[in-house]
Amino acid sequence: MKRLLAALTLAAAVPVLAQDAYVVGLSGAVTGPNADTYAPGVEAVKLYIDQLNKHGGVNGKPVKLIIGDNQGEPSKAAADAKRFVTQDNAVLLVNVGLSSSYGPMVAEAKRARVPLLFAGAACPGEVLPPNPDELLFCSIAAAMKYDADMALRFIKEQSKEPVKLGLAAMAIPVSRAGIDYAESQAPGLGMTPAAKVQIPPATPDYTPYASKIKDAEPNWVFSWAPWVTEVKTFEALRKVGWNGRYIAAALNPAEDELARVRDEGLHGLSVNAMFLENMPVHQQIRDAAKGASLTYPVTQMAEGWVAGMIIEQALKAVAWPPTPEKVLTAMSTLKVDTKGLRGGPIEWNKSNHFRTKQYYRIYRWDAGKKAVTRVQDWTVVDVE
């Protein structure tokens, strides 16, 4: 982790005069207790911008990416954002951190009228249609309502018997809200919510929570939380003897973890195409990684790479010299080809700063093939 922080700090210190570059300020949880969830995204954005600059930057100008380590602390995110806009003259802010760091960055973005891209945890409601906040945009794969709807839809399609549904959240606001939403929607699909647990982030033993779920005898469990909570809940359920099926948001490091756990009952609901698909864009990321000293596996780079694509396309549409207002105008009507990392483009308009369509694939371990495989291809959900 120290090596990653040093590398990112060095990148931020590259001597490029602000007036000669597009300046982007990124605040993320590079270190701290949640770093393994968010630092890969920071690293991937940096990897993308480094490659972009190696090939001439944007419109012949370099992109100066300034990275602040907020360690998951709201006060540090606030300090980062203030520094970016008052000292560094950033034309775009990026958040790759916990949802608790959103508020302080939003406040600074609004004070300075600088657009803010969320690229790490979960999209805030303020980016959703029909009336998004004009300054806020989101590229993050996870989306509470749509993820829950897709998970419940998959469970229903896969089940011949009546569904008793267990639910597992991390005890943080956005995760609780996601699970509460799923609980409210399940009865309308003929499912019976059987048990719901909210697990504190630093929980050393998941057994009591797993036992509570098992005792309710669900045949499916849905979890929407940071991956650590999702996978530890599943493993604890197996240890207490539960043999049902489980679906969870495939957040970092899900692809590697599905291969580690090797259980056909664990399904990953993914908005990003996993690297096992071996598409040209995956090879592009692998090639970029060969020349970089990455702390995290390349399989965790998709989310940040998508954010990098968005940053590039937004800045390309900005005439020199750049200003936050010009970037805001560009982002308000942006369409980004994700090259297959998502099921389709990310498209924003004045009434929608999330995306117009959300695409899902579902993966699990295949014991016969001894590999993680795709069990459902892209399924599209209209965002309204």
C-alpha positions as CSV (number, residue, x, y, z in Angstrom):
1,M,0.0,0.0,0.0
2,K,2.9,2.4,0.8
3,R,4.3,1.6,-2.7
4,L,1.0,2.5,-4.3
5,L,0.7,5.7,-2.3
6,A,4.2,6.7,-3.3
7,A,3.6,6.0,-6.9
8,L,0.4,8.0,-7.0
9,T,2.0,10.9,-5.1
10,L,4.9,10.8,-7.6
11,A,2.5,11.0,-10.5
12,A,0.8,14.0,-9.0
13,A,4.2,15.7,-8.6
14,V,5.1,15.5,-12.3
15,P,6.0,19.1,-13.3
16,V,3.3,20.2,-15.7
17,L,2.1,23.8,-15.4
18,A,-1.6,24.0,-14.8
19,Q,-2.1,26.5,-17.6
20,D,-0.5,24.0,-20.0
21,A,-2.7,21.1,-19.0
22,Y,-6.2,19.9,-18.3
23,V,-6.2,19.6,-14.5
24,V,-8.3,16.9,-12.9
25,G,-8.4,16.5,-9.1
26,L,-9.2,13.0,-7.8
27,S,-9.8,12.2,-4.1
28,G,-9.9,8.5,-3.2
29,A,-9.4,6.0,-0.5
30,V,-5.9,5.0,-1.5
31,T,-5.1,3.9,2.0
32,G,-7.1,3.1,5.1
33,P,-9.5,0.3,6.1
34,N,-11.4,0.3,2.8
35,A,-8.5,0.8,0.4
36,D,-8.8,-2.6,-1.2
37,T,-12.2,-1.7,-2.5
38,Y,-11.3,1.8,-3.8
39,A,-7.6,2.0,-4.5
40,P,-7.8,-0.3,-7.6
41,G,-10.1,2.3,-9.2
42,V,-7.7,5.1,-8.4
43,E,-4.8,3.1,-9.8
44,A,-6.8,2.3,-13.0
45,V,-7.7,6.0,-13.6
46,K,-4.0,6.9,-13.2
47,L,-3.1,4.0,-15.6
48,Y,-5.5,5.3,-18.2
49,I,-4.4,8.9,-17.9
50,D,-0.7,7.9,-18.1
51,Q,-1.4,6.0,-21.3
52,L,-3.4,8.9,-22.7
53,N,-0.5,11.3,-22.0
54,K,2.0,8.9,-23.6
55,H,0.0,9.2,-26.8
56,G,-0.2,13.0,-26.8
57,G,-2.8,13.8,-24.2
58,V,-6.0,15.5,-25.2
59,N,-6.1,18.0,-28.1
60,G,-2.3,18.2,-27.9
61,K,-2.3,19.0,-24.2
62,P,-1.4,16.8,-21.3
63,V,-3.9,15.8,-18.6
64,K,-2.6,16.6,-15.1
65,L,-4.2,14.1,-12.7
66,I,-3.7,15.2,-9.1
67,I,-4.5,12.5,-6.6
68,G,-5.4,13.0,-3.0
69,D,-5.6,10.1,-0.5
70,N,-8.7,10.8,1.7
71,Q,-8.3,7.4,3.5
72,G,-12.1,7.1,3.6
73,E,-12.4,10.2,5.8
74,P,-14.9,12.9,4.9
75,S,-12.8,15.7,6.3
76,K,-9.9,14.7,4.1
77,A,-12.1,14.5,1.0
78,A,-13.2,18.0,1.8
79,A,-9.7,19.2,2.1
80,D,-8.7,17.5,-1.2
81,A,-11.6,19.1,-3.0
82,K,-10.9,22.5,-1.7
83,R,-7.2,22.3,-2.6
84,F,-8.0,21.1,-6.1
85,V,-10.3,24.0,-6.9
86,T,-8.5,26.8,-5.0
87,Q,-4.8,25.9,-5.5
88,D,-4.7,23.6,-8.5
89,N,-7.4,25.2,-10.6
90,A,-9.0,21.8,-11.5
91,V,-11.6,21.9,-14.2
92,L,-13.0,18.5,-13.1
93,L,-13.3,16.7,-9.7
94,V,-13.4,12.9,-9.3
95,N,-14.4,10.9,-6.3
96,V,-13.2,7.3,-5.9
97,G,-14.1,6.6,-2.3
98,L,-16.8,5.8,0.3
99,S,-20.2,7.3,0.0
100,S,-19.5,9.1,3.3
101,S,-17.0,11.2,1.4
102,Y,-19.6,12.4,-1.1
103,G,-21.1,15.2,0.9
104,P,-18.0,17.3,1.4
105,M,-16.9,17.0,-2.2
106,V,-20.4,17.9,-3.4
107,A,-20.4,21.0,-1.2
108,E,-17.1,22.2,-2.6
109,A,-18.1,21.4,-6.2
110,K,-21.2,23.5,-5.8
111,R,-19.3,26.3,-4.1
112,A,-16.8,26.5,-6.9
113,R,-19.2,25.3,-9.7
114,V,-16.8,22.5,-10.8
115,P,-18.3,19.3,-12.2
116,L,-17.9,16.2,-10.0
117,L,-17.6,12.6,-11.4
118,F,-18.4,9.7,-9.0
119,A,-16.3,6.7,-10.0
120,G,-15.9,4.6,-6.9
121,A,-18.7,3.4,-4.6
122,A,-22.3,3.7,-5.7
123,C,-24.1,6.4,-7.7
124,P,-25.9,9.0,-5.6
125,G,-29.6,9.6,-6.3
126,E,-28.8,13.1,-7.4
127,V,-27.5,11.9,-10.8
128,L,-30.6,9.9,-11.6
129,P,-33.4,11.1,-14.0
130,P,-35.5,13.1,-14.4
131,N,-33.9,16.0,-12.5
132,P,-30.2,15.4,-11.8
133,D,-28.0,17.9,-10.1
134,E,-26.4,19.9,-12.9
135,L,-22.8,19.4,-11.5
136,L,-22.9,15.7,-10.5
137,F,-22.2,12.8,-12.9
138,C,-21.7,9.1,-12.3
139,S,-19.9,6.2,-14.2
140,I,-20.0,3.7,-11.3
141,A,-21.3,0.2,-12.2
142,A,-23.2,-0.3,-9.0
143,A,-26.7,1.2,-9.0
144,M,-29.0,0.4,-6.0
145,K,-32.5,0.2,-7.6
146,Y,-31.4,-1.3,-10.9
147,D,-29.1,-3.9,-9.3
148,A,-31.8,-5.1,-7.0
149,D,-34.3,-5.3,-9.7
150,M,-32.0,-7.3,-11.9
151,A,-31.0,-9.6,-9.1
152,L,-34.6,-10.3,-8.2
153,R,-35.5,-10.9,-11.8
154,F,-32.6,-13.4,-12.1
155,I,-33.7,-15.2,-8.9
156,K,-37.3,-15.5,-10.2
157,E,-36.1,-16.8,-13.6
158,Q,-33.8,-19.4,-12.0
159,S,-36.3,-20.7,-9.4
160,K,-38.9,-23.5,-10.0
161,E,-39.9,-23.5,-6.3
162,P,-41.3,-20.6,-4.2
163,V,-38.5,-18.2,-3.1
164,K,-37.7,-17.4,0.5
165,L,-35.2,-14.6,0.3
166,G,-32.4,-13.7,2.7
167,L,-30.9,-10.2,2.5
168,A,-27.5,-9.1,3.7
169,A,-26.2,-5.5,3.9
170,M,-23.2,-3.7,5.3
171,A,-24.3,-1.3,8.1
172,I,-23.7,1.8,6.0
173,P,-26.5,4.0,4.5
174,V,-26.2,3.2,0.9
175,S,-26.0,-0.6,1.4
176,R,-28.9,-0.6,3.8
177,A,-31.0,1.4,1.4
178,G,-30.3,-1.1,-1.4
179,I,-31.3,-4.1,0.7
180,D,-34.4,-2.3,2.0
181,Y,-35.4,-1.6,-1.6
182,A,-35.0,-5.3,-2.6
183,E,-37.0,-6.3,0.5
184,S,-39.8,-4.0,-0.6
185,Q,-39.9,-5.3,-4.2
186,A,-39.6,-9.0,-3.5
187,P,-43.3,-9.7,-2.5
188,G,-44.5,-8.2,-5.8
189,L,-42.5,-10.9,-7.6
190,G,-44.0,-13.7,-5.4
191,M,-41.0,-13.9,-3.1
192,T,-41.1,-14.0,0.7
193,P,-38.4,-12.0,2.5
194,A,-37.2,-14.3,5.2
195,A,-34.4,-12.6,7.0
196,K,-32.4,-9.4,6.8
197,V,-29.0,-8.6,8.4
198,Q,-27.0,-5.4,8.6
199,I,-23.3,-6.2,9.3
200,P,-20.9,-3.6,10.7
201,P,-17.9,-2.9,8.5
202,A,-15.3,-4.1,10.9
203,T,-17.1,-7.3,11.9
204,P,-14.5,-10.0,12.9
205,D,-17.0,-12.9,12.9
206,Y,-19.8,-13.2,10.5
207,T,-21.2,-16.4,12.1
208,P,-24.0,-14.8,14.1
209,Y,-25.3,-13.0,11.0
210,A,-25.1,-16.1,8.9
211,S,-26.9,-18.1,11.5
212,K,-29.7,-15.7,11.6
213,I,-30.2,-16.0,7.9
214,K,-29.9,-19.8,7.9
215,D,-32.4,-20.1,10.7
216,A,-35.0,-18.4,8.5
217,E,-34.4,-21.1,5.8
218,P,-34.1,-19.0,2.7
219,N,-33.3,-20.8,-0.6
220,W,-31.8,-17.6,-2.1
221,V,-29.8,-14.7,-0.5
222,F,-29.2,-11.3,-2.1
223,S,-26.4,-9.1,-0.8
224,W,-25.7,-5.6,-2.0
225,A,-22.6,-4.2,-0.2
226,P,-18.9,-3.8,-0.5
227,W,-17.5,-7.1,-1.7
228,V,-15.9,-8.0,1.7
229,T,-19.3,-8.1,3.3
230,E,-20.8,-10.0,0.4
231,V,-18.2,-12.8,0.2
232,K,-17.7,-13.1,4.0
233,T,-21.4,-13.5,4.5
234,F,-21.6,-16.2,1.9
235,E,-18.6,-18.1,3.3
236,A,-20.1,-17.9,6.8
237,L,-23.4,-19.2,5.5
238,R,-21.6,-22.2,4.0
239,K,-19.8,-22.8,7.3
240,V,-23.0,-23.0,9.2
241,G,-24.5,-25.5,6.8
242,W,-26.6,-23.4,4.4
243,N,-26.8,-24.9,0.9
244,G,-28.9,-22.3,-1.0
245,R,-28.0,-20.0,-3.8
246,Y,-26.5,-16.5,-3.4
247,I,-26.3,-13.5,-5.7
248,A,-24.2,-10.4,-5.0
249,A,-23.0,-7.3,-6.8
250,A,-19.7,-8.2,-8.5
251,L,-17.6,-5.4,-7.2
252,N,-13.8,-5.5,-6.9
253,P,-12.3,-8.1,-6.5
254,A,-15.2,-10.3,-7.6
255,E,-13.6,-12.0,-10.6
256,D,-10.6,-13.2,-8.6
257,E,-12.8,-14.1,-5.6
258,L,-15.3,-16.2,-7.6
259,A,-12.2,-18.3,-8.7
260,R,-11.0,-18.5,-5.2
261,V,-14.2,-19.6,-3.6
262,R,-15.1,-22.1,-6.3
263,D,-18.8,-22.5,-5.4
264,E,-21.4,-22.8,-8.1
265,G,-24.0,-21.3,-5.7
266,L,-22.3,-17.9,-5.6
267,H,-23.4,-15.6,-8.5
268,G,-21.8,-12.3,-9.4
269,L,-24.1,-9.6,-10.8
270,S,-21.8,-7.5,-13.0
271,V,-22.1,-4.3,-15.0
272,N,-18.5,-4.7,-16.3
273,A,-17.4,-7.4,-18.6
274,M,-15.0,-9.6,-16.7
275,F,-11.5,-10.1,-18.0
276,L,-12.2,-13.8,-18.7
277,E,-14.1,-12.5,-21.8
278,N,-10.7,-11.6,-23.3
279,M,-11.9,-8.8,-25.5
280,P,-9.6,-6.4,-27.3
281,V,-10.2,-3.7,-24.6
282,H,-9.1,-6.2,-21.9
283,Q,-5.8,-6.8,-23.9
284,Q,-5.4,-3.1,-24.1
285,I,-5.6,-2.8,-20.3
286,R,-3.2,-5.7,-19.9
287,D,-0.7,-4.2,-22.3
288,A,-0.9,-0.9,-20.4
289,A,-0.3,-2.7,-17.1
290,K,2.8,-4.4,-18.3
291,G,4.7,-1.1,-18.3
292,A,3.3,0.0,-14.9
293,S,4.0,-1.0,-11.3
294,L,0.5,-1.9,-10.3
295,T,-0.3,-2.9,-6.7
296,Y,-3.6,-4.5,-7.7
297,P,-4.4,-7.2,-10.3
298,V,-5.4,-6.1,-13.8
299,T,-8.7,-7.9,-13.2
300,Q,-9.7,-5.0,-10.9
301,M,-9.0,-2.2,-13.5
302,A,-12.3,-2.1,-15.4
303,E,-14.1,0.4,-13.3
304,G,-11.4,3.0,-13.2
305,W,-10.6,2.4,-16.9
306,V,-14.2,3.4,-17.7
307,A,-13.8,6.5,-15.7
308,G,-10.7,7.3,-17.6
309,M,-12.6,7.0,-20.9
310,I,-15.2,9.4,-19.6
311,I,-12.5,11.9,-18.5
312,E,-10.8,11.7,-22.0
313,Q,-14.1,12.2,-23.9
314,A,-15.3,15.1,-21.8
315,L,-12.0,16.9,-22.1
316,K,-11.8,16.3,-25.9
317,A,-15.0,18.3,-26.3
318,V,-13.5,21.3,-24.4
319,A,-11.9,24.1,-26.4
320,W,-8.7,25.5,-25.1
321,P,-8.3,27.1,-22.6
322,P,-10.4,24.7,-20.4
323,T,-12.7,26.0,-17.7
324,P,-15.0,24.1,-15.3
325,E,-18.0,25.6,-17.1
326,K,-16.8,24.3,-20.5
327,V,-16.3,20.8,-19.0
328,L,-19.7,21.0,-17.4
329,T,-21.3,21.8,-20.8
330,A,-19.4,18.9,-22.4
331,M,-20.4,16.4,-19.8
332,S,-24.1,17.4,-20.0
333,T,-24.4,15.9,-23.5
334,L,-21.7,13.2,-23.4
335,K,-21.8,9.7,-25.1
336,V,-18.8,7.4,-24.4
337,D,-18.1,4.1,-26.2
338,T,-17.0,1.7,-23.5
339,K,-15.4,-0.7,-26.0
340,G,-17.2,-3.6,-24.6
341,L,-16.3,-3.1,-20.9
342,R,-20.0,-2.3,-20.5
343,G,-23.0,-3.7,-22.5
344,G,-23.3,-0.4,-24.3
345,P,-22.3,3.3,-24.2
346,I,-22.5,5.6,-21.2
347,E,-24.7,8.5,-22.3
348,W,-25.7,11.6,-20.4
349,N,-28.1,14.3,-21.2
350,K,-29.6,17.2,-19.2
351,S,-32.2,15.0,-17.6
352,N,-30.0,12.0,-16.8
353,H,-26.4,12.0,-15.4
354,F,-26.3,8.3,-14.8
355,R,-26.9,6.5,-18.1
356,T,-29.8,5.8,-20.3
357,K,-29.5,2.0,-20.2
358,Q,-27.9,-0.3,-17.7
359,Y,-26.5,-3.7,-18.8
360,Y,-25.9,-6.7,-16.7
361,R,-24.0,-10.0,-17.0
362,I,-24.0,-12.7,-14.4
363,Y,-21.0,-15.0,-13.6
364,R,-20.3,-18.0,-11.4
365,W,-17.8,-20.8,-10.9
366,D,-18.3,-23.8,-13.2
367,A,-17.1,-27.0,-11.5
368,G,-17.0,-28.9,-14.8
369,K,-14.9,-26.3,-16.6
370,K,-12.9,-25.5,-13.4
371,A,-13.3,-21.8,-14.3
372,V,-15.4,-18.7,-13.7
373,T,-18.0,-18.6,-16.5
374,R,-20.7,-16.3,-17.8
375,V,-24.2,-17.7,-17.0
376,Q,-26.2,-14.9,-18.4
377,D,-25.3,-12.5,-21.2
378,W,-26.0,-8.8,-21.3
379,T,-29.5,-8.0,-20.2
380,V,-30.6,-4.4,-20.7
381,V,-32.6,-2.3,-18.2
382,D,-34.0,1.0,-19.3
383,V,-33.2,3.8,-16.9
384,E,-36.2,6.0,-16.4
